[in-house]
Amino acid sequence: MAQITRTGDTAIRITVTLEDALAMIREAARHRILDDDPKQYLSLTLDAPDAFFYALYGGMAGLYERMMQERKTGALAEEAGSPAGGGVQA
């Protein structure tokens, strides 16, 4: 489980593992939270192994592509018969 520490009024530190990256991707796919504005934080420090970043970036890129395709076609992936959890599985 990720550990989150507030280091200031506009900064947080998150310590995570590879399993946390996969869980974050599944959660984003399930709740469609890609439109949240990450600019609300002025600083974000993330302590994680390289595998975490590869999995997170790859998974989020896949979700972004799916979201853009859905916007282009006007259809949700769930309506088109895709699995509810998206294409990322642990």
N, C-alpha and C positions, 0 to 999 in steps of 0.2 A: 504494500500500500504506500502510495506517495506520502511524503512528509512535507507539509507546507508551513513556512515560517515567514511572518511579516517582518521585514527588515527596515521599514520606514513607512511613512504615510502613503507613498506611491510606489512601493517596491515590495516584492515578495521573493522568497527563495523556495524552489521546489526540488526535492530530492526524489528520484524515481528509478525504476528498473525497466527492463524490456517488457515484462508482464504489464506494467503500468501503461506503456505505450500502446500495447494491443487493446487494453481495456478502454483507453481514451478514444481510440479510433472507433471501437464498437459503440461506445456511448454517443459519439458525435454522429455516427450513422443512424443510430436508433432515434435520437431526438432532434436531428437536423439542426444542430447549433452552429453551423458554419457561418451564419450571418452575424454572429456576435462580434462586436467591435473590440479587437484586442488593443486598440490604441488608448484604452482607459488607463493602462499601466505605463509608467514612464521607464520602468526598469523591471526586467524579469531575469532571474538567475536560475538556471536549471542544471543540477548536478546529476549526470546520468552517463552510463556507458555508451560507447559509439553505437552499439546495436540498437539502443533505444531511439537514437536520432534517425538512423536508417529506416527503422520500422515506422516511426511517427511521420517522417516526411513522406515516405512512400505511400502510407495509408491515407494521409491527408490529401496528397496529390490525387489519389484515386477518387476520394470523396468529392474533391473539387471538380474533377472532370465529369463525374456523374451528375453533380449539381448543375454544371453548365449545360450538359446535354439535356437535362430535364427542363431547364429554362428555355432552351432552344426549341424543344419539341412540345413544351407545354404539358407534358405528362410526367407524373411521378413514377419513379422506378418501381414502387410497390404495385401501382396500377398496371404496369407493364409485365408483371409476373416475376420480378426480381425478389430474392429472399429479403425479408425485412431487415436482417442484420447487415446487409451489404456484402461485399466480397472479401472482407478481412476476417479471418478466423484464427483462433489460437491453436 
